Amino acid sequence: MYRLSFVLLFTLFFSFLLYYIFEDNKTNYTLKYFPFDENVQFENVEHSIQLINRDVPYTILWENYTITDIPLYLRQDVSLLYANNSLIGIRSIWKENEDEIEFKEQIPYQKEALFQAISYAYGEHHDNEEISSIYQMSDASLYVKQDSHHKLRVKAFQNNTFYANQILDIFRNSLYKEYEDLAEKLHIQVKNYEMFPLIYLHKHYIHNNLLLPKEHKRQIIAQLWEGLYQNYILPILSEESMPEASIPFILQAKDNSHLLVLYKINGKPYKLIQQYPNQNELNH
């Protein structure tokens, strides 16, 4: 009887240990960089923010949808939503042996706000002994302000309108000033870097403003998101309630040797350093 109880207890403990290790590995190794797969692609990537109720408190609809051309070993989408430069929404969804990820969320809000979102869609492909990955970014923005003709209603301005661009400039300049001050406190020589907020990473990527060879650029972006996931996203997700978190700011060294990521969580500043791979390290 004693021996049977011991065996049962050991089996339960070992099962729990295996479960813990499996879950921990899942958490830590999602969004992991592997060489880019040229034979797999995203068929559709959609990310949007819409005003669906104009009565105060108004409601926005935050949506994300991605699908790959084949089911992959691991699919994951990470999405971040900011209002007036502060994090208000974060979603990390992963699935095994799937091609499609989707979420829709209605969010009530009281004040005038500039909503900005960025999403990173990731896929990990296993083909025999070869492991590769793909990713695609997307972004969205919406400005909601008080309706001058109706105090209890709001109206929305989509991106690329003259008024929305004016508001974007105001918030962007405010964010730049905040991070220039933070960089100075951290003894960072701002003149040696090109600075931009994470929200604009997708635009810098598609317009080739990172000034890097194609393969270098892919690897750097993938490893940047891997670092953000481990050091920014997971700590926030582990909190019981949403902490005060700023939009991360990316500082790209003008000599193309490295980049820095600055951000604050609950007022505490953080700095990440990412060295660029040299040609011998590329895709390894």
C-alpha beads as a LAMMPS data file, in Angstrom:
LAMMPS data file: protein, C-alpha beads

284 atoms
283 bonds

1 atom types
1 bond types

-500.0 500.0 xlo xhi
-500.0 500.0 ylo yhi
-500.0 500.0 zlo zhi

Masses

1 110.0

Atoms # bond

1 1 1 0.000 0.000 0.000
2 1 1 2.808 2.393 0.937
3 1 1 4.670 1.519 -2.266
4 1 1 1.536 2.112 -4.384
5 1 1 0.941 5.507 -2.738
6 1 1 4.535 6.499 -3.355
7 1 1 4.296 5.494 -7.026
8 1 1 1.055 7.470 -7.465
9 1 1 2.536 10.511 -5.724
10 1 1 5.700 10.348 -7.844
11 1 1 3.634 9.976 -11.036
12 1 1 1.497 13.010 -10.174
13 1 1 4.567 15.070 -9.304
14 1 1 6.361 14.072 -12.497
15 1 1 3.259 14.822 -14.593
16 1 1 2.980 18.263 -12.985
17 1 1 6.687 18.906 -13.597
18 1 1 6.354 17.959 -17.266
19 1 1 3.269 20.163 -17.582
20 1 1 5.070 23.100 -15.979
21 1 1 8.115 22.743 -18.231
22 1 1 5.926 22.420 -21.333
23 1 1 3.877 25.492 -20.467
24 1 1 6.976 27.483 -19.502
25 1 1 8.666 26.636 -22.789
26 1 1 5.563 27.603 -24.697
27 1 1 5.543 30.946 -22.991
28 1 1 9.216 31.663 -23.425
29 1 1 9.808 30.421 -26.946
30 1 1 6.897 31.828 -28.908
31 1 1 7.897 34.541 -31.398
32 1 1 11.306 32.887 -31.576
33 1 1 13.385 33.909 -34.574
34 1 1 14.210 31.310 -37.218
35 1 1 15.459 31.874 -40.794
36 1 1 12.785 33.421 -42.995
37 1 1 10.703 30.997 -45.071
38 1 1 10.341 32.116 -48.700
39 1 1 7.828 29.352 -49.510
40 1 1 5.147 30.256 -46.952
41 1 1 3.248 33.507 -46.813
42 1 1 0.372 35.362 -45.224
43 1 1 -2.676 35.370 -47.483
44 1 1 -4.419 38.140 -45.572
45 1 1 -3.531 40.535 -42.746
46 1 1 -6.122 43.002 -41.452
47 1 1 -5.921 45.340 -38.476
48 1 1 -8.411 48.108 -37.738
49 1 1 -9.909 50.461 -35.156
50 1 1 -13.447 51.727 -35.741
51 1 1 -15.896 53.931 -33.853
52 1 1 -19.118 51.915 -33.473
53 1 1 -20.996 53.971 -30.876
54 1 1 -20.813 57.773 -30.845
55 1 1 -22.665 58.322 -27.558
56 1 1 -20.414 59.191 -24.611
57 1 1 -19.014 56.943 -23.217
58 1 1 -18.353 55.888 -26.796
59 1 1 -17.176 52.482 -28.036
60 1 1 -14.429 51.498 -30.435
61 1 1 -14.071 48.133 -32.147
62 1 1 -10.517 46.776 -32.260
63 1 1 -10.079 43.972 -34.791
64 1 1 -7.249 41.771 -36.015
65 1 1 -7.330 38.962 -38.580
66 1 1 -4.461 37.005 -40.158
67 1 1 -4.265 33.832 -42.215
68 1 1 -1.356 31.935 -43.778
69 1 1 -1.535 29.908 -46.987
70 1 1 -0.978 26.646 -45.056
71 1 1 -1.454 25.567 -41.420
72 1 1 1.780 26.034 -39.463
73 1 1 3.309 24.286 -36.463
74 1 1 2.802 27.483 -34.465
75 1 1 0.831 30.615 -35.254
76 1 1 0.875 33.629 -32.965
77 1 1 -0.379 37.202 -33.173
78 1 1 0.658 39.895 -30.704
79 1 1 -1.273 43.184 -30.786
80 1 1 -0.827 46.400 -28.807
81 1 1 -3.353 49.247 -28.520
82 1 1 -2.524 52.717 -27.194
83 1 1 -4.696 55.730 -26.366
84 1 1 -2.917 59.089 -26.115
85 1 1 0.466 57.286 -26.000
86 1 1 -0.539 54.952 -23.114
87 1 1 -1.181 51.212 -23.388
88 1 1 -4.858 50.255 -22.984
89 1 1 -4.999 46.881 -24.742
90 1 1 -2.682 43.926 -25.304
91 1 1 -3.477 40.585 -26.921
92 1 1 -1.266 37.542 -27.438
93 1 1 -2.976 34.617 -29.157
94 1 1 -1.212 31.446 -30.281
95 1 1 -2.434 28.244 -31.907
96 1 1 -0.795 25.005 -32.962
97 1 1 -1.208 23.510 -36.435
98 1 1 -3.488 26.336 -37.544
99 1 1 -3.434 28.974 -40.258
100 1 1 -5.908 31.557 -38.922
101 1 1 -6.058 33.901 -35.931
102 1 1 -8.768 36.467 -35.265
103 1 1 -10.020 38.651 -32.453
104 1 1 -12.621 41.395 -32.112
105 1 1 -12.928 43.515 -29.003
106 1 1 -15.253 46.351 -28.094
107 1 1 -13.685 48.953 -25.809
108 1 1 -15.653 51.735 -24.087
109 1 1 -13.853 55.060 -23.642
110 1 1 -14.778 58.410 -22.146
111 1 1 -12.243 61.016 -23.290
112 1 1 -11.077 62.366 -26.613
113 1 1 -8.251 60.125 -27.736
114 1 1 -5.770 59.224 -30.433
115 1 1 -5.907 55.422 -30.723
116 1 1 -2.893 53.706 -32.284
117 1 1 -2.320 49.985 -32.668
118 1 1 0.389 47.718 -34.028
119 1 1 0.270 43.967 -34.531
120 1 1 2.910 41.333 -35.244
121 1 1 1.697 38.168 -36.966
122 1 1 4.091 35.231 -36.638
123 1 1 4.313 31.713 -37.980
124 1 1 6.740 28.888 -37.194
125 1 1 7.085 26.246 -39.924
126 1 1 8.503 22.751 -39.367
127 1 1 9.478 20.836 -42.521
128 1 1 11.203 17.574 -41.561
129 1 1 14.283 18.743 -39.638
130 1 1 14.152 22.326 -40.926
131 1 1 12.570 25.095 -38.826
132 1 1 11.765 28.435 -40.404
133 1 1 9.517 31.396 -39.624
134 1 1 7.523 34.149 -41.251
135 1 1 6.025 37.362 -39.951
136 1 1 4.085 40.395 -41.062
137 1 1 3.283 43.629 -39.245
138 1 1 0.201 45.825 -39.504
139 1 1 -0.994 49.027 -37.846
140 1 1 -4.075 51.183 -37.445
141 1 1 -5.035 54.540 -35.955
142 1 1 -8.168 56.528 -35.190
143 1 1 -8.726 59.923 -33.593
144 1 1 -11.967 60.471 -31.679
145 1 1 -12.956 63.967 -30.542
146 1 1 -15.925 65.714 -29.011
147 1 1 -18.635 66.664 -31.485
148 1 1 -18.830 70.469 -31.368
149 1 1 -22.563 70.313 -32.136
150 1 1 -23.460 67.692 -29.547
151 1 1 -21.752 67.505 -26.138
152 1 1 -22.713 63.883 -25.544
153 1 1 -21.461 62.589 -28.867
154 1 1 -18.097 62.145 -30.536
155 1 1 -16.865 61.872 -34.108
156 1 1 -13.983 59.978 -35.620
157 1 1 -11.174 61.006 -37.933
158 1 1 -9.492 58.179 -39.847
159 1 1 -5.798 58.162 -40.616
160 1 1 -4.468 60.278 -43.499
161 1 1 -7.027 63.067 -43.129
162 1 1 -5.653 66.579 -42.631
163 1 1 -7.057 66.910 -39.098
164 1 1 -5.915 63.434 -38.040
165 1 1 -2.400 64.145 -39.304
166 1 1 -2.280 67.350 -37.250
167 1 1 -3.214 65.410 -34.115
168 1 1 -0.663 62.705 -34.941
169 1 1 2.046 65.369 -35.160
170 1 1 1.068 66.802 -31.754
171 1 1 1.212 63.432 -29.992
172 1 1 4.342 62.364 -31.862
173 1 1 6.195 65.551 -30.872
174 1 1 5.108 65.108 -27.266
175 1 1 6.377 61.521 -27.303
176 1 1 9.689 62.519 -28.886
177 1 1 10.250 65.167 -26.201
178 1 1 9.487 62.681 -23.429
179 1 1 11.961 60.126 -24.775
180 1 1 14.664 62.653 -25.540
181 1 1 14.514 63.637 -21.866
182 1 1 14.595 59.965 -20.835
183 1 1 17.567 59.253 -23.116
184 1 1 19.443 62.183 -21.594
185 1 1 18.811 60.808 -18.092
186 1 1 20.165 57.431 -19.249
187 1 1 23.275 59.170 -20.685
188 1 1 22.401 58.245 -24.285
189 1 1 23.798 60.509 -27.009
190 1 1 20.602 61.127 -29.008
191 1 1 22.568 62.710 -31.875
192 1 1 23.998 59.258 -32.668
193 1 1 20.569 57.690 -33.237
194 1 1 17.493 57.856 -35.426
195 1 1 14.499 57.782 -33.082
196 1 1 10.941 56.631 -33.706
197 1 1 8.122 55.037 -31.662
198 1 1 7.228 51.364 -32.064
199 1 1 3.886 52.419 -33.560
200 1 1 5.757 53.591 -36.680
201 1 1 7.930 50.490 -37.061
202 1 1 5.663 48.997 -39.731
203 1 1 5.833 52.164 -41.856
204 1 1 9.622 52.377 -41.483
205 1 1 9.824 48.734 -42.519
206 1 1 7.707 48.943 -45.673
207 1 1 9.289 52.241 -46.753
208 1 1 12.782 50.840 -46.135
209 1 1 13.685 53.640 -43.742
210 1 1 15.783 51.211 -41.708
211 1 1 18.410 51.386 -44.463
212 1 1 19.440 47.748 -44.130
213 1 1 19.837 44.883 -46.606
214 1 1 16.670 42.835 -46.972
215 1 1 17.863 39.786 -45.054
216 1 1 19.442 41.873 -42.318
217 1 1 16.261 43.856 -41.935
218 1 1 14.074 40.760 -41.602
219 1 1 16.293 39.241 -38.936
220 1 1 16.626 42.461 -36.954
221 1 1 12.869 43.058 -36.925
222 1 1 12.142 39.454 -35.942
223 1 1 14.651 39.551 -33.080
224 1 1 13.384 42.969 -32.021
225 1 1 9.877 41.526 -31.558
226 1 1 11.313 38.483 -29.795
227 1 1 13.007 40.828 -27.317
228 1 1 9.885 42.980 -26.905
229 1 1 7.830 39.865 -26.256
230 1 1 10.131 38.593 -23.525
231 1 1 10.912 41.921 -21.840
232 1 1 7.866 44.139 -22.443
233 1 1 4.815 42.077 -23.410
234 1 1 5.158 39.051 -21.105
235 1 1 5.810 41.151 -17.968
236 1 1 2.700 43.213 -18.748
237 1 1 0.601 40.094 -19.382
238 1 1 1.746 38.676 -16.045
239 1 1 0.231 41.639 -14.177
240 1 1 -3.201 41.165 -12.586
241 1 1 -4.368 44.494 -14.014
242 1 1 -3.141 46.723 -16.821
243 1 1 -0.061 48.665 -15.652
244 1 1 0.827 52.143 -16.871
245 1 1 2.978 51.429 -19.902
246 1 1 4.318 53.777 -22.560
247 1 1 4.853 53.186 -26.262
248 1 1 8.368 51.733 -26.633
249 1 1 10.768 54.012 -28.479
250 1 1 13.328 52.615 -30.912
251 1 1 16.722 54.280 -31.296
252 1 1 18.587 53.052 -34.355
253 1 1 22.311 53.704 -34.276
254 1 1 23.368 55.783 -37.272
255 1 1 26.401 53.541 -37.767
256 1 1 24.002 50.558 -38.233
257 1 1 25.670 48.578 -35.446
258 1 1 22.801 48.244 -32.959
259 1 1 19.516 49.594 -31.733
260 1 1 18.103 50.535 -28.342
261 1 1 14.553 50.192 -27.088
262 1 1 13.364 52.519 -24.335
263 1 1 10.058 52.237 -22.489
264 1 1 8.463 52.767 -19.101
265 1 1 6.215 50.508 -17.037
266 1 1 4.604 52.062 -13.985
267 1 1 7.024 54.967 -14.274
268 1 1 10.148 52.785 -14.208
269 1 1 12.436 53.224 -17.259
270 1 1 13.843 50.240 -19.142
271 1 1 16.512 49.977 -21.842
272 1 1 17.071 47.046 -24.194
273 1 1 20.150 46.730 -26.425
274 1 1 20.113 44.703 -29.633
275 1 1 23.347 44.240 -31.554
276 1 1 22.954 43.795 -35.301
277 1 1 24.210 40.495 -36.749
278 1 1 27.275 40.588 -38.928
279 1 1 27.320 38.763 -42.253
280 1 1 28.735 35.575 -40.704
281 1 1 25.911 35.467 -38.136
282 1 1 23.136 36.178 -40.605
283 1 1 20.226 33.730 -40.298
284 1 1 21.917 31.774 -37.492

Bonds

1 1 1 2
2 1 2 3
3 1 3 4
4 1 4 5
5 1 5 6
6 1 6 7
7 1 7 8
8 1 8 9
9 1 9 10
10 1 10 11
11 1 11 12
12 1 12 13
13 1 13 14
14 1 14 15
15 1 15 16
16 1 16 17
17 1 17 18
18 1 18 19
19 1 19 20
20 1 20 21
21 1 21 22
22 1 22 23
23 1 23 24
24 1 24 25
25 1 25 26
26 1 26 27
27 1 27 28
28 1 28 29
29 1 29 30
30 1 30 31
31 1 31 32
32 1 32 33
33 1 33 34
34 1 34 35
35 1 35 36
36 1 36 37
37 1 37 38
38 1 38 39
39 1 39 40
40 1 40 41
41 1 41 42
42 1 42 43
43 1 43 44
44 1 44 45
45 1 45 46
46 1 46 47
47 1 47 48
48 1 48 49
49 1 49 50
50 1 50 51
51 1 51 52
52 1 52 53
53 1 53 54
54 1 54 55
55 1 55 56
56 1 56 57
57 1 57 58
58 1 58 59
59 1 59 60
60 1 60 61
61 1 61 62
62 1 62 63
63 1 63 64
64 1 64 65
65 1 65 66
66 1 66 67
67 1 67 68
68 1 68 69
69 1 69 70
70 1 70 71
71 1 71 72
72 1 72 73
73 1 73 74
74 1 74 75
75 1 75 76
76 1 76 77
77 1 77 78
78 1 78 79
79 1 79 80
80 1 80 81
81 1 81 82
82 1 82 83
83 1 83 84
84 1 84 85
85 1 85 86
86 1 86 87
87 1 87 88
88 1 88 89
89 1 89 90
90 1 90 91
91 1 91 92
92 1 92 93
93 1 93 94
94 1 94 95
95 1 95 96
96 1 96 97
97 1 97 98
98 1 98 99
99 1 99 100
100 1 100 101
101 1 101 102
102 1 102 103
103 1 103 104
104 1 104 105
105 1 105 106
106 1 106 107
107 1 107 108
108 1 108 109
109 1 109 110
110 1 110 111
111 1 111 112
112 1 112 113
113 1 113 114
114 1 114 115
115 1 115 116
116 1 116 117
117 1 117 118
118 1 118 119
119 1 119 120
120 1 120 121
121 1 121 122
122 1 122 123
123 1 123 124
124 1 124 125
125 1 125 126
126 1 126 127
127 1 127 128
128 1 128 129
129 1 129 130
130 1 130 131
131 1 131 132
132 1 132 133
133 1 133 134
134 1 134 135
135 1 135 136
136 1 136 137
137 1 137 138
138 1 138 139
139 1 139 140
140 1 140 141
141 1 141 142
142 1 142 143
143 1 143 144
144 1 144 145
145 1 145 146
146 1 146 147
147 1 147 148
148 1 148 149
149 1 149 150
150 1 150 151
151 1 151 152
152 1 152 153
153 1 153 154
154 1 154 155
155 1 155 156
156 1 156 157
157 1 157 158
158 1 158 159
159 1 159 160
160 1 160 161
161 1 161 162
162 1 162 163
163 1 163 164
164 1 164 165
165 1 165 166
166 1 166 167
167 1 167 168
168 1 168 169
169 1 169 170
170 1 170 171
171 1 171 172
172 1 172 173
173 1 173 174
174 1 174 175
175 1 175 176
176 1 176 177
177 1 177 178
178 1 178 179
179 1 179 180
180 1 180 181
181 1 181 182
182 1 182 183
183 1 183 184
184 1 184 185
185 1 185 186
186 1 186 187
187 1 187 188
188 1 188 189
189 1 189 190
190 1 190 191
191 1 191 192
192 1 192 193
193 1 193 194
194 1 194 195
195 1 195 196
196 1 196 197
197 1 197 198
198 1 198 199
199 1 199 200
200 1 200 201
201 1 201 202
202 1 202 203
203 1 203 204
204 1 204 205
205 1 205 206
206 1 206 207
207 1 207 208
208 1 208 209
209 1 209 210
210 1 210 211
211 1 211 212
212 1 212 213
213 1 213 214
214 1 214 215
215 1 215 216
216 1 216 217
217 1 217 218
218 1 218 219
219 1 219 220
220 1 220 221
221 1 221 222
222 1 222 223
223 1 223 224
224 1 224 225
225 1 225 226
226 1 226 227
227 1 227 228
228 1 228 229
229 1 229 230
230 1 230 231
231 1 231 232
232 1 232 233
233 1 233 234
234 1 234 235
235 1 235 236
236 1 236 237
237 1 237 238
238 1 238 239
239 1 239 240
240 1 240 241
241 1 241 242
242 1 242 243
243 1 243 244
244 1 244 245
245 1 245 246
246 1 246 247
247 1 247 248
248 1 248 249
249 1 249 250
250 1 250 251
251 1 251 252
252 1 252 253
253 1 253 254
254 1 254 255
255 1 255 256
256 1 256 257
257 1 257 258
258 1 258 259
259 1 259 260
260 1 260 261
261 1 261 262
262 1 262 263
263 1 263 264
264 1 264 265
265 1 265 266
266 1 266 267
267 1 267 268
268 1 268 269
269 1 269 270
270 1 270 271
271 1 271 272
272 1 272 273
273 1 273 274
274 1 274 275
275 1 275 276
276 1 276 277
277 1 277 278
278 1 278 279
279 1 279 280
280 1 280 281
281 1 281 282
282 1 282 283
283 1 283 284
